[in-house]
């Protein structure tokens, strides 16, 4: 064992031991869509005031935190989002009506002197009996209240009331206010003090006749009386004690997920991960025998390391994030396949070369493609995090962690295992065992057939254009079914104790005044109801209407998106796609030729249109999770194109006189095994997610399944022909990969001339 191999083995063992320790001793932080609860996004209505005073949002955050603490919610979370938004997460809260009422109210509490019945000037508000009262200016605000609590008057018979304790200076103002009111005769409206909450008189008590003029009530405390029930008194005390919000807020997004849905999603994802990973491990073992089995071991280590990294970093694991974690397991074999295919080429070119030397060369030669392909995936993950919303951000983080962990798994763990195995005499002597000393079946078939690809590249582009036309027709004819996240509105999924068909549910809702509600089935007999603007009280009435038809009705999932936020999310989705295209174009142009970059970007645009068109024809909804899948498809498509063009660059630099079409043919034939094998690894995982992941993940898996298929096609039959046509318009010299430069008909590598196994004797 060499020193480098020993270092890799020790490093791999250390990281794996730490990861196992973290996995066994720490619990993951689950998002509300996995553990159940309610998530709200509050936005300040006075955005100008917030921008003028950045501390306004901080004060609003503190007021909301005090109110939530008084609600008794376990482990709530409040975070800022931008300048004027606050995200509130309430675990285990399934009926958000009370929380919405408490959090959304401004709670501007003021105390006024009553000037008499309604007047023409000043502030006039109806009192408890709807009699209009003219009020003077506010003499005292809720900021002067030190404490507020609900109390029940057992002696005076006044029922529930709210007891207030004033701060010292505010107490003196209270004494003066009541002393002035006491100067008016008993029964006169001017002897009353109006207590106003959010421009509504909640109590206007008379000052007791025993209180003398200018004497006033004691400054320590007072009571707000009225026709309060127990819950109303507690809510009022909570609002007053929490303080007034500096600016009014509105709920622009609200999501509620039942605990059973989250538990089912975790179980389904775990089953999909196990089955998909097992199928991937079996496939790679059959393809690469012993080295494939060692890569499968590294794959298991990758799963432990990436999971431990997510837990240690405190990343909130959401449903899309969980899907991303499962997907990354299938994509983690990509680097191993690149290395093994490179090593196979080295063994085929020099049959007497040692296994260890071929493997080392495979790692070195594959590094450029591994780095570029993972960089493009990281770009997609970054866009998901910065331009996505809510759970989609979790997918971006999970995908980024998975990319880093997969590179460590392939370049450290798998390399250490395979190098140790390559040093074994048994493995070296029995070439049928190790899996890379002999060319694979696909490679052998391609060498024998040597199909004449790209003699007429325009034909392949015509096929791609035809596919795009079909997809575009679906977008135009069927239309894109934008989800509530992009259009605004409310989408609620219910589970009923008795089966209810869609027509009966529609009739029941129409009879309750919800004639515009769209009702569809949602799997396992659940009903999905989509409406326009619907508040929490309206949702409660809608649920009651369904309960009359289907018995006990449980809310499984609830999404409310305000129209302004829907417009913003739709705009951000388009921006994310545009930025993804431009960033990938810039990166590829910097790493390759501009012709390669433009052709690759054209291929990924082709893929995006086909995926969107397929969803249009299938009538599937397009939402934030679909956007996550689409950006992942972009990264995967560019990933495939990078591998092909990296080989084109290498072969063309080795022999600059070779026609571009010939170089492209050789590059494609050499990289086809990698493309097929890595695609199969991801397809196993996605198929398991589509079948076992439930409704929440079916569309995500379906989008990626379609995207990987069309991405594999476009990287070969759209990007390469496009690059060939563009090369005809430029006379730039062939690319030079790094420091390797071709000379004549060969490239010097270790004093040898490497034979191209796909060129029937020609040297490159």
SEZA-391010 format. One line per 3 residues: number of its first residue (from 1); their letters; for each residue x negated, y negated, z negated of C-alpha. Coordinates in Angstrom, 1 decimal, m for minus. Example, Ala and Ser with C-alpha at 12.3 -4.5 7.8 and 13.67 -1.06 7.14 Angstrom:
2
1) AS) m12.3:4.5:m7.8; m13.7:1.1:m7.1
REM end
This chain:
764
1) XXX) 0.0:0.0:0.0; m1.4:m3.4:1.0; m1.5:m6.3:m1.4
4) XXX) 1.2:m8.2:0.6; 3.5:m5.2:0.4; 2.9:m4.9:m3.4
7) XXX) 3.7:m8.6:m3.9; 7.0:m8.2:m2.0; 7.9:m5.1:m3.9
10) XXX) 7.3:m6.8:m7.3; 9.1:m9.9:m6.2; 12.1:m7.8:m4.9
13) XXX) 12.2:m5.8:m8.2; 12.1:m8.9:m10.3; 14.8:m10.7:m8.4
16) XXX) 17.0:m7.6:m8.4; 16.6:m7.0:m12.2; 17.5:m10.6:m12.9
19) XXX) 20.5:m10.3:m10.6; 21.7:m7.1:m12.3; 21.4:m8.8:m15.7
22) XXX) 23.4:m11.8:m14.6; 26.0:m9.5:m13.0; 26.5:m7.5:m16.2
25) XXX) 26.4:m10.4:m18.7; 28.2:m13.3:m16.9; 31.7:m13.6:m15.5
28) XXX) 32.5:m15.3:m12.2; 34.4:m18.6:m12.2; 37.6:m17.9:m10.4
31) XXX) 39.5:m20.6:m8.5; 43.2:m21.1:m9.1; 44.1:m19.2:m6.0
34) XXX) 42.6:m16.1:m7.6; 43.5:m16.5:m11.2; 46.8:m18.3:m10.7
37) XXX) 47.8:m21.8:m11.7; 48.5:m25.2:m10.2; 46.1:m27.6:m8.4
40) XXX) 47.1:m31.2:m7.8; 45.4:m34.1:m6.0; 46.4:m37.5:m7.2
43) XXX) 45.7:m40.6:m5.2; 45.8:m44.2:m6.3; 48.4:m46.2:m4.5
46) XXX) 46.5:m49.5:m4.9; 43.4:m48.5:m3.0; 42.2:m52.1:m2.7
49) XXX) 42.2:m52.5:m6.5; 40.2:m49.2:m6.9; 37.6:m50.3:m4.3
52) XXX) 37.3:m53.7:m6.0; 36.8:m52.1:m9.4; 35.1:m48.7:m9.2
55) XXX) 35.7:m48.2:m13.0; 39.5:m48.0:m12.3; 39.3:m44.4:m11.2
58) XXX) 37.2:m43.5:m14.3; 39.8:m45.1:m16.6; 42.6:m43.3:m14.7
61) XXX) 40.6:m40.0:m15.1; 40.3:m40.5:m18.9; 44.0:m41.3:m19.3
64) XXX) 45.0:m38.2:m17.3; 42.6:m36.1:m19.4; 44.3:m37.2:m22.6
67) XXX) 47.7:m36.5:m21.2; 46.7:m33.0:m20.1; 45.0:m32.2:m23.4
70) XXX) 48.4:m33.0:m25.1; 50.2:m30.6:m22.7; 48.3:m27.7:m24.3
73) XXX) 46.9:m26.3:m21.0; 44.0:m23.9:m21.5; 40.8:m25.0:m19.8
76) XXX) 42.1:m27.7:m17.5; 39.7:m29.3:m15.0; 39.7:m32.9:m13.7
79) XXX) 37.2:m34.1:m11.2; 36.9:m37.2:m9.0; 37.1:m36.9:m5.3
82) XXX) 36.0:m39.9:m3.4; 36.9:m43.4:m4.5; 40.6:m43.1:m5.2
85) XXX) 41.4:m39.4:m5.7; 41.4:m37.1:m8.7; 41.7:m33.3:m8.6
88) XXX) 43.6:m31.7:m11.4; 43.5:m27.9:m12.0; 45.9:m26.3:m14.5
91) XXX) 45.3:m22.6:m14.9; 48.3:m20.4:m15.6; 50.8:m23.3:m14.9
94) XXX) 53.4:m21.8:m12.6; 56.2:m24.5:m12.9; 54.5:m27.8:m12.4
97) XXX) 57.6:m30.0:m13.0; 56.6:m31.1:m16.5; 53.0:m31.7:m15.6
100) XXX) 54.0:m33.7:m12.5; 56.3:m35.9:m14.6; 53.7:m36.5:m17.2
103) XXX) 50.7:m37.0:m14.9; 52.4:m39.0:m12.2; 54.0:m41.7:m14.3
106) XXX) 52.2:m44.9:m14.7; 53.4:m45.3:m18.3; 53.2:m49.1:m18.5
109) XXX) 54.6:m49.7:m22.0; 55.5:m53.3:m22.9; 57.5:m55.1:m25.7
112) XXX) 59.6:m58.1:m24.9; 61.8:m60.6:m26.7; 65.4:m60.5:m25.4
115) XXX) 66.6:m64.0:m24.2; 70.2:m62.9:m23.8; 72.5:m61.4:m21.2
118) XXX) 71.5:m61.4:m17.6; 70.1:m64.7:m16.4; 69.2:m66.1:m13.0
121) XXX) 65.5:m66.4:m13.7; 62.9:m64.1:m15.3; 63.0:m60.3:m15.7
124) XXX) 66.4:m58.7:m16.0; 66.7:m55.0:m16.7; 69.6:m52.8:m17.8
127) XXX) 69.6:m51.5:m21.4; 70.6:m48.1:m22.6; 74.3:m48.9:m21.9
130) XXX) 73.4:m50.3:m18.5; 74.1:m53.8:m19.7; 71.7:m56.3:m18.0
133) XXX) 69.4:m58.1:m20.4; 67.2:m61.1:m19.6; 63.8:m60.5:m21.0
136) XXX) 61.0:m62.9:m21.9; 57.4:m62.3:m21.0; 55.6:m59.2:m22.4
139) XXX) 54.4:m59.9:m25.9; 52.7:m56.6:m26.6; 51.5:m53.7:m24.4
142) XXX) 50.9:m50.0:m24.9; 47.2:m50.6:m25.3; 48.0:m51.9:m28.8
145) XXX) 49.5:m48.5:m29.8; 47.0:m46.4:m31.8; 49.2:m43.3:m32.1
148) XXX) 52.5:m42.0:m30.9; 54.3:m38.9:m32.1; 57.8:m37.3:m31.7
151) XXX) 59.7:m37.0:m35.0; 63.2:m35.9:m36.1; 65.2:m38.1:m38.4
154) XXX) 66.8:m35.6:m40.8; 68.2:m38.3:m43.2; 69.4:m41.2:m41.1
157) XXX) 71.0:m39.0:m38.5; 69.2:m40.8:m35.6; 68.0:m37.5:m34.2
160) XXX) 64.7:m37.4:m32.2; 62.6:m40.6:m32.1; 59.1:m41.7:m31.3
163) XXX) 57.0:m43.1:m34.2; 54.4:m45.7:m33.2; 51.3:m46.8:m35.2
166) XXX) 49.9:m50.1:m34.1; 46.3:m51.3:m34.0; 45.5:m54.1:m36.4
169) XXX) 45.8:m57.1:m33.9; 48.7:m55.5:m32.1; 50.5:m55.0:m35.4
172) XXX) 50.4:m58.7:m36.1; 51.9:m59.4:m32.7; 54.6:m56.9:m33.5
175) XXX) 55.4:m58.7:m36.8; 55.6:m62.1:m35.0; 57.8:m60.7:m32.2
178) XXX) 60.3:m59.2:m34.7; 60.1:m62.2:m36.9; 61.2:m64.5:m34.1
181) XXX) 64.0:m62.1:m33.2; 65.2:m62.1:m36.8; 65.9:m65.9:m36.5
184) XXX) 69.1:m65.1:m34.5; 72.3:m64.0:m36.0; 73.2:m60.3:m36.4
187) XXX) 74.9:m58.9:m33.3; 73.3:m61.5:m31.0; 71.4:m59.9:m28.1
190) XXX) 68.5:m62.2:m28.9; 68.0:m60.4:m32.2; 67.0:m57.4:m30.2
193) XXX) 63.5:m56.3:m29.1; 63.2:m54.5:m25.7; 60.8:m51.7:m25.3
196) XXX) 60.1:m51.2:m21.6; 58.4:m48.2:m20.0; 57.6:m48.5:m16.3
199) XXX) 60.1:m51.3:m15.9; 62.9:m49.4:m17.6; 64.3:m50.3:m21.0
202) XXX) 64.1:m47.1:m23.1; 65.1:m48.8:m26.4; 66.4:m52.2:m27.4
205) XXX) 66.9:m52.0:m31.2; 68.4:m54.9:m33.3; 66.1:m56.2:m36.0
208) XXX) 67.6:m55.1:m39.3; 69.7:m57.8:m41.0; 67.5:m57.5:m44.1
211) XXX) 64.5:m58.9:m42.2; 64.2:m62.6:m42.7; 63.5:m65.2:m40.1
214) XXX) 59.7:m65.4:m39.3; 59.1:m62.6:m41.8; 59.1:m59.8:m39.2
217) XXX) 58.7:m56.1:m39.6; 55.6:m54.6:m41.2; 52.6:m54.5:m38.8
220) XXX) 51.7:m50.8:m39.4; 54.3:m48.8:m37.5; 57.8:m48.7:m35.9
223) XXX) 60.1:m46.2:m34.2; 61.6:m46.0:m30.8; 65.1:m44.7:m31.0
226) XXX) 67.5:m43.6:m28.3; 69.4:m40.6:m27.1; 66.3:m38.4:m26.9
229) XXX) 66.1:m34.7:m26.9; 63.2:m32.9:m28.4; 61.3:m32.5:m25.1
232) XXX) 62.1:m36.1:m24.0; 60.7:m37.4:m27.3; 57.5:m35.3:m27.0
235) XXX) 57.0:m36.4:m23.3; 57.5:m40.1:m24.2; 55.1:m39.8:m27.1
238) XXX) 52.6:m38.1:m24.8; 52.8:m40.9:m22.2; 52.4:m43.6:m24.8
241) XXX) 49.6:m42.0:m26.6; 47.7:m41.1:m23.4; 47.9:m44.8:m22.4
244) XXX) 48.9:m46.5:m19.2; 47.3:m45.6:m15.9; 45.4:m48.6:m14.6
247) XXX) 47.0:m48.1:m11.1; 50.0:m46.1:m10.0; 49.2:m42.7:m8.5
250) XXX) 51.0:m40.3:m6.3; 50.7:m36.6:m5.8; 49.4:m36.0:m2.3
253) XXX) 48.6:m32.3:m2.6; 50.0:m29.6:m4.9; 49.2:m25.9:m4.7
256) XXX) 50.6:m23.2:m7.0; 49.5:m19.6:m6.9; 51.1:m16.8:m8.9
259) XXX) 48.7:m14.6:m10.9; 49.9:m11.4:m9.1; 48.9:m12.9:m5.7
262) XXX) 45.4:m13.7:m7.0; 44.9:m10.3:m8.6; 46.1:m8.5:m5.4
265) XXX) 43.7:m10.6:m3.3; 40.8:m9.7:m5.5; 41.7:m6.0:m5.4
268) XXX) 42.2:m6.1:m1.6; 39.0:m7.9:m1.0; 37.1:m5.5:m3.2
271) XXX) 38.5:m2.5:m1.3; 37.7:m4.2:2.0; 34.2:m4.9:0.9
274) XXX) 33.5:m1.4:m0.2; 35.0:0.3:2.9; 33.5:m2.2:5.3
277) XXX) 30.1:m2.1:3.6; 30.1:1.7:3.6; 31.0:1.8:7.3
280) XXX) 28.3:m0.8:8.1; 25.7:1.2:6.0; 26.7:4.4:7.8
283) XXX) 26.5:2.8:11.2; 23.0:1.3:10.7; 21.8:4.6:9.2
286) XXX) 22.9:6.5:12.3; 21.3:3.9:14.6; 18.0:3.6:12.8
289) XXX) 17.8:6.7:10.7; 15.4:6.4:7.7; 14.7:2.7:8.2
292) XXX) 18.4:2.1:8.7; 19.1:3.9:5.4; 16.5:1.7:3.7
295) XXX) 18.2:m1.4:5.3; 21.4:m0.1:3.8; 19.8:m0.1:0.4
298) XXX) 18.6:m3.6:0.9; 22.1:m4.5:2.0; 23.4:m3.2:m1.4
301) XXX) 20.7:m5.3:m3.1; 21.8:m8.3:m1.1; 25.4:m8.0:m2.4
304) XXX) 24.1:m7.9:m6.0; 21.8:m10.9:m5.5; 24.3:m13.1:m3.7
307) XXX) 27.0:m12.3:m6.2; 24.6:m13.1:m9.1; 23.6:m16.3:m7.4
310) XXX) 27.2:m17.5:m7.1; 27.8:m16.7:m10.8; 24.6:m18.3:m12.0
313) XXX) 25.2:m21.5:m10.0; 28.7:m21.7:m11.4; 30.3:m21.7:m8.0
316) XXX) 34.1:m21.5:m8.1; 35.0:m18.4:m6.2; 38.1:m19.1:m4.1
319) XXX) 40.1:m16.8:m1.8; 38.3:m18.1:1.3; 35.0:m17.9:m0.6
322) XXX) 35.7:m14.3:m1.5; 36.4:m13.6:2.1; 33.1:m15.3:3.0
325) XXX) 31.2:m13.2:0.5; 32.7:m10.0:2.0; 32.0:m11.2:5.6
328) XXX) 28.4:m12.1:4.8; 27.7:m8.5:3.8; 28.5:m7.5:7.4
331) XXX) 26.4:m10.3:8.8; 23.4:m9.6:6.5; 22.3:m6.7:8.7
334) XXX) 21.5:m9.1:11.5; 17.9:m9.8:10.5; 17.2:m6.1:10.0
337) XXX) 18.5:m5.2:13.4; 16.4:m8.0:15.0; 13.2:m6.6:13.3
340) XXX) 14.0:m3.0:14.1; 14.7:m3.7:17.8; 11.5:m5.7:18.1
343) XXX) 9.6:m2.8:16.5; 11.2:m0.4:18.9; 10.0:m2.5:21.8
346) XXX) 6.4:m2.5:20.5; 6.5:1.3:20.1; 7.9:1.7:23.6
349) XXX) 5.3:m0.5:25.1; 2.4:1.2:23.2; 3.4:4.7:22.2
352) XXX) 0.1:5.4:20.4; 0.4:2.3:18.2; 0.8:3.0:14.5
355) XXX) 4.2:2.7:12.9; 3.0:0.1:10.4; 1.5:m2.1:13.1
358) XXX) 4.6:m2.0:15.2; 6.8:m2.8:12.2; 4.5:m5.8:11.2
361) XXX) 4.7:m7.1:14.8; 8.5:m6.7:14.7; 8.8:m8.9:11.7
364) XXX) 6.5:m11.5:13.2; 8.2:m11.5:16.6; 11.7:m11.6:15.1
367) XXX) 11.0:m14.5:12.7; 11.8:m17.3:15.3; 15.2:m15.8:16.2
370) XXX) 16.0:m15.1:12.5; 15.1:m18.7:11.5; 17.1:m20.3:14.3
373) XXX) 20.2:m18.1:14.0; 20.4:m18.6:10.2; 19.8:m22.3:10.6
376) XXX) 22.9:m22.6:12.9; 25.0:m20.7:10.3; 23.8:m23.0:7.6
379) XXX) 24.9:m26.0:9.7; 28.4:m24.5:9.9; 28.4:m23.9:6.1
382) XXX) 27.3:m27.5:5.4; 30.1:m28.8:7.6; 32.6:m26.7:5.8
385) XXX) 31.5:m28.0:2.5; 31.3:m31.7:3.4; 34.3:m31.9:5.7
388) XXX) 36.5:m29.1:4.4; 39.1:m29.5:1.6; 39.9:m27.5:m1.5
391) XXX) 39.2:m23.8:m1.2; 37.5:m24.2:2.2; 34.6:m25.8:0.4
394) XXX) 34.2:m22.6:m1.6; 33.9:m20.7:1.6; 31.1:m23.1:2.8
397) XXX) 29.1:m22.6:m0.4; 29.6:m18.8:m0.4; 28.5:m18.6:3.2
400) XXX) 25.3:m20.8:2.5; 24.4:m18.6:m0.5; 24.9:m15.5:1.6
403) XXX) 22.6:m16.7:4.4; 19.8:m17.4:1.9; 20.3:m14.1:0.1
406) XXX) 20.4:m12.2:3.4; 17.1:m13.6:4.5; 15.5:m12.6:1.2
409) XXX) 17.1:m9.2:1.5; 15.7:m8.6:5.0; 12.3:m10.3:4.8
412) XXX) 11.4:m9.2:1.3; 13.4:m6.2:0.1; 13.9:m4.4:3.4
415) XXX) 10.3:m5.2:4.5; 8.8:m3.9:1.3; 10.9:m0.6:1.5
418) XXX) 10.1:0.0:5.2; 6.4:m0.8:4.9; 6.1:1.6:2.0
421) XXX) 7.8:4.2:4.1; 5.7:3.5:7.1; 2.5:4.2:5.1
424) XXX) 3.8:7.8:4.6; 2.2:10.3:6.8; 5.4:12.3:7.1
427) XXX) 7.4:9.3:8.3; 4.6:8.4:10.8; 4.2:11.9:12.2
430) XXX) 7.9:12.7:12.7; 9.0:9.9:14.9; 12.6:11.2:15.1
433) XXX) 12.9:10.5:11.3; 11.9:6.8:11.0; 14.3:5.5:13.6
436) XXX) 12.1:2.9:15.4; 9.3:5.0:17.0; 11.6:6.0:19.9
439) XXX) 13.9:3.7:22.0; 17.6:3.9:21.3; 20.2:5.4:23.6
442) XXX) 21.4:2.0:24.7; 17.9:0.8:25.5; 17.1:4.0:27.4
445) XXX) 20.3:3.8:29.4; 19.6:0.2:30.3; 16.1:1.0:31.5
448) XXX) 17.4:3.7:33.7; 20.3:1.8:35.2; 18.7:m1.7:35.2
451) XXX) 21.9:m3.5:36.3; 21.4:m6.5:38.5; 22.9:m9.2:36.4
454) XXX) 22.9:m12.9:37.3; 22.2:m12.6:41.0; 25.3:m14.7:41.4
457) XXX) 25.8:m16.4:38.0; 28.8:m18.4:39.3; 30.9:m15.2:39.2
460) XXX) 30.5:m14.9:35.5; 31.4:m18.5:35.0; 34.6:m18.1:37.0
463) XXX) 35.7:m15.3:34.6; 35.0:m17.6:31.7; 36.9:m20.4:33.3
466) XXX) 39.9:m18.1:33.9; 39.9:m17.0:30.2; 39.8:m20.6:29.2
469) XXX) 42.7:m21.4:31.5; 44.8:m18.6:30.0; 44.0:m19.9:26.5
472) XXX) 44.8:m23.5:27.4; 48.1:m22.3:28.9; 49.0:m20.8:25.6
475) XXX) 48.2:m24.1:23.8; 50.4:m26.1:26.2; 53.3:m23.6:26.6
478) XXX) 53.6:m22.1:23.2; 52.0:m25.0:21.2; 49.7:m24.7:18.2
481) XXX) 51.6:m23.9:15.0; 49.9:m26.4:12.6; 50.2:m25.3:9.0
484) XXX) 51.6:m27.5:6.2; 48.0:m28.5:5.4; 47.8:m30.4:8.7
487) XXX) 51.4:m31.6:9.1; 52.4:m32.4:5.5; 55.5:m30.8:3.8
490) XXX) 56.0:m27.9:1.5; 55.5:m24.2:2.0; 56.7:m21.9:m0.8
493) XXX) 56.6:m18.1:m0.8; 59.0:m16.2:m3.0; 59.4:m12.6:m4.2
496) XXX) 63.0:m11.4:m4.9; 64.1:m8.4:m7.0; 66.7:m7.5:m4.3
499) XXX) 65.8:m7.4:m0.6; 67.0:m10.5:1.3; 67.0:m10.7:5.1
502) XXX) 66.0:m13.9:6.8; 69.4:m14.8:8.0; 71.0:m14.4:4.6
505) XXX) 68.3:m16.6:3.0; 68.9:m19.3:5.7; 72.6:m19.3:5.0
508) XXX) 72.1:m19.5:1.3; 69.7:m22.4:1.6; 71.9:m24.2:4.1
511) XXX) 74.8:m23.9:1.7; 72.6:m25.5:m1.0; 71.8:m28.5:1.2
514) XXX) 68.5:m27.2:2.6; 69.7:m26.7:6.2; 66.3:m27.9:7.7
517) XXX) 64.3:m25.2:5.8; 62.4:m22.7:8.0; 62.6:m19.2:6.5
520) XXX) 60.3:m16.4:7.6; 59.1:m13.1:6.2; 55.8:m13.0:4.4
523) XXX) 54.9:m9.4:4.0; 56.0:m6.8:1.3; 59.5:m8.2:1.6
526) XXX) 58.6:m11.7:0.4; 60.2:m14.8:1.9; 58.3:m17.9:3.1
529) XXX) 60.2:m21.2:3.1; 58.8:m24.3:4.8; 60.4:m27.7:4.5
532) XXX) 59.6:m31.3:4.9; 59.5:m33.6:1.9; 60.6:m31.7:m1.2
535) XXX) 59.9:m32.7:m4.8; 59.6:m30.2:m7.7; 63.2:m30.6:m8.7
538) XXX) 64.2:m29.8:m5.2; 62.0:m26.8:m5.2; 63.7:m25.6:m8.4
541) XXX) 67.1:m26.0:m6.7; 65.9:m24.1:m3.6; 64.7:m21.3:m5.8
544) XXX) 68.0:m21.1:m7.6; 69.8:m20.8:m4.3; 67.6:m17.9:m3.3
547) XXX) 68.1:m16.3:m6.7; 71.9:m16.3:m6.2; 71.3:m14.1:m3.1
550) XXX) 68.3:m12.0:m4.1; 68.4:m11.8:m7.9; 65.3:m12.6:m9.9
553) XXX) 63.2:m14.9:m7.8; 59.5:m15.4:m8.5; 57.3:m18.0:m6.9
556) XXX) 54.3:m16.4:m5.4; 52.7:m19.3:m3.7; 53.5:m23.0:m3.4
559) XXX) 51.7:m25.6:m1.2; 52.8:m29.3:m1.1; 50.8:m31.7:1.2
562) XXX) 51.7:m35.3:1.5; 52.1:m36.7:5.0; 49.1:m39.1:4.6
565) XXX) 46.9:m36.3:3.4; 48.1:m34.0:6.2; 47.1:m36.7:8.8
568) XXX) 43.7:m37.0:7.1; 43.0:m33.3:6.9; 44.0:m32.9:10.6
571) XXX) 41.7:m35.8:11.5; 38.9:m34.3:9.4; 39.4:m30.9:11.1
574) XXX) 38.8:m32.5:14.5; 35.9:m34.5:13.2; 34.4:m31.3:11.7
577) XXX) 34.7:m29.5:15.1; 33.2:m32.5:17.0; 30.3:m32.8:14.5
580) XXX) 29.7:m29.1:14.7; 29.3:m29.2:18.4; 27.0:m32.3:18.4
583) XXX) 24.8:m31.0:15.5; 24.4:m27.6:17.2; 23.6:m29.4:20.5
586) XXX) 21.0:m31.6:18.8; 19.4:m28.6:17.0; 19.2:m26.4:20.0
589) XXX) 17.9:m29.2:22.2; 15.1:m29.8:19.7; 14.3:m26.0:19.4
592) XXX) 14.8:m25.1:23.1; 15.3:m26.8:26.4; 18.2:m29.2:27.0
595) XXX) 19.5:m26.8:29.6; 19.7:m24.0:27.0; 21.3:m26.3:24.5
598) XXX) 24.0:m27.5:26.8; 24.8:m24.0:28.0; 25.0:m22.7:24.4
601) XXX) 27.3:m25.6:23.4; 29.5:m24.9:26.4; 29.7:m21.3:25.3
604) XXX) 30.8:m22.2:21.8; 33.4:m24.7:23.2; 34.6:m21.8:25.3
607) XXX) 34.9:m19.7:22.2; 36.8:m22.3:20.2; 39.4:m22.7:23.0
610) XXX) 39.9:m19.0:23.3; 40.4:m18.5:19.6; 42.9:m21.4:19.3
613) XXX) 44.6:m20.2:22.5; 44.9:m16.7:21.1; 46.5:m18.0:18.0
616) XXX) 48.9:m20.1:20.1; 50.0:m17.0:22.1; 50.3:m14.9:18.9
619) XXX) 52.3:m17.7:17.1; 49.9:m17.6:14.1; 49.5:m20.6:11.9
622) XXX) 46.5:m22.9:12.1; 45.4:m24.2:8.7; 42.4:m24.9:6.6
625) XXX) 41.3:m21.3:6.3; 41.6:m21.0:10.1; 39.3:m24.0:10.4
628) XXX) 36.8:m22.2:8.2; 37.0:m19.2:10.5; 36.6:m21.4:13.5
631) XXX) 33.4:m23.1:12.3; 32.1:m19.7:11.3; 32.7:m18.5:14.9
634) XXX) 30.8:m21.5:16.1; 27.8:m20.5:14.0; 28.1:m16.9:15.1
637) XXX) 28.3:m17.8:18.8; 25.3:m20.1:18.6; 23.5:m17.3:16.7
640) XXX) 23.9:m14.9:19.5; 22.9:m17.5:22.1; 19.8:m18.3:20.1
643) XXX) 18.6:m14.7:20.1; 19.0:m14.4:23.9; 17.4:m17.8:24.7
646) XXX) 14.6:m17.1:22.3; 13.7:m14.0:24.3; 14.2:m16.0:27.6
649) XXX) 11.7:m18.6:26.3; 9.2:m15.9:25.4; 9.4:m13.9:28.6
652) XXX) 9.4:m17.0:30.9; 6.3:m18.5:29.1; 4.6:m15.1:29.6
655) XXX) 5.0:m15.3:33.4; 5.9:m18.7:34.7; 6.2:m17.5:38.3
658) XXX) 9.0:m15.1:37.6; 12.4:m16.3:38.9; 14.7:m17.6:36.1
661) XXX) 17.4:m15.0:37.1; 15.0:m12.2:36.6; 13.8:m13.6:33.3
664) XXX) 17.4:m13.9:32.1; 18.2:m10.4:33.1; 15.3:m9.0:31.2
667) XXX) 16.1:m11.1:28.2; 19.7:m10.0:28.1; 18.9:m6.3:28.6
670) XXX) 16.3:m6.4:25.8; 18.7:m8.1:23.3; 21.9:m6.2:24.1
673) XXX) 21.1:m3.6:21.4; 20.7:m6.3:18.8; 23.9:m8.0:19.9
676) XXX) 26.0:m4.9:19.9; 24.6:m3.5:16.6; 25.0:m6.8:14.6
679) XXX) 28.4:m7.4:16.0; 29.5:m3.9:14.9; 28.4:m4.6:11.4
682) XXX) 30.6:m7.7:11.2; 33.5:m5.9:12.9; 33.6:m3.1:10.3
685) XXX) 34.0:m5.7:7.5; 36.5:m7.8:9.4; 38.6:m4.8:10.4
688) XXX) 38.7:m3.8:6.7; 39.7:m7.3:5.7; 42.4:m7.5:8.4
691) XXX) 43.9:m4.1:7.3; 43.5:m4.3:3.6; 43.1:m8.0:2.8
694) XXX) 46.8:m8.8:2.8; 48.6:m11.8:4.3; 46.3:m14.3:2.7
697) XXX) 43.3:m12.9:4.6; 44.8:m11.4:7.7; 44.7:m14.6:9.8
700) XXX) 41.2:m15.4:8.7; 40.0:m11.9:9.6; 41.9:m12.0:12.9
703) XXX) 40.4:m15.3:13.9; 36.9:m14.0:13.2; 37.6:m10.7:15.0
706) XXX) 38.6:m12.6:18.1; 35.8:m15.1:17.7; 33.1:m12.4:17.4
709) XXX) 34.3:m10.6:20.5; 34.5:m13.7:22.7; 31.3:m15.0:21.1
712) XXX) 29.4:m11.8:22.1; 30.8:m12.2:25.7; 30.0:m15.9:26.0
715) XXX) 26.5:m15.7:24.7; 25.6:m13.5:27.6; 28.1:m14.2:30.4
718) XXX) 28.7:m17.9:29.8; 25.6:m19.4:28.2; 23.1:m17.6:30.3
721) XXX) 24.7:m18.2:33.7; 25.3:m21.8:32.7; 21.7:m22.3:31.8
724) XXX) 20.6:m20.8:35.1; 22.8:m23.2:37.1; 21.4:m26.1:35.0
727) XXX) 17.8:m25.0:35.6; 18.4:m25.4:39.3; 18.8:m29.1:38.7
730) XXX) 15.5:m29.6:36.8; 11.9:m29.0:37.8; 10.6:m28.9:34.3
733) XXX) 8.0:m26.2:33.6; 9.0:m23.0:31.8; 9.1:m23.2:28.0
736) XXX) 6.2:m22.2:25.8; 7.2:m20.5:22.6; 5.0:m21.8:19.8
739) XXX) 1.3:m21.2:20.4; 1.6:m18.2:22.7; 0.8:m19.1:26.3
742) XXX) 1.0:m16.9:29.3; m2.0:m16.5:31.6; m1.5:m14.9:35.0
745) XXX) 0.7:m11.9:34.7; 0.2:m11.1:31.1; 0.1:m12.4:27.6
748) XXX) m2.9:m11.6:25.4; m1.8:m9.9:22.1; m4.5:m8.3:20.1
751) XXX) m6.7:m7.7:23.1; m4.0:m5.8:25.0; m1.6:m6.6:27.8
754) XXX) 2.0:m5.8:26.6; 4.1:m3.8:29.1; 7.7:m4.8:29.6
757) XXX) 9.7:m1.5:29.3; 12.5:m2.9:31.4; 10.5:m3.9:34.4
760) XXX) 9.5:m0.4:35.8; 5.8:m1.0:35.7; 5.6:m4.7:36.0
763) XX) 3.5:m6.6:33.4; 4.7:m9.7:31.6
REM end
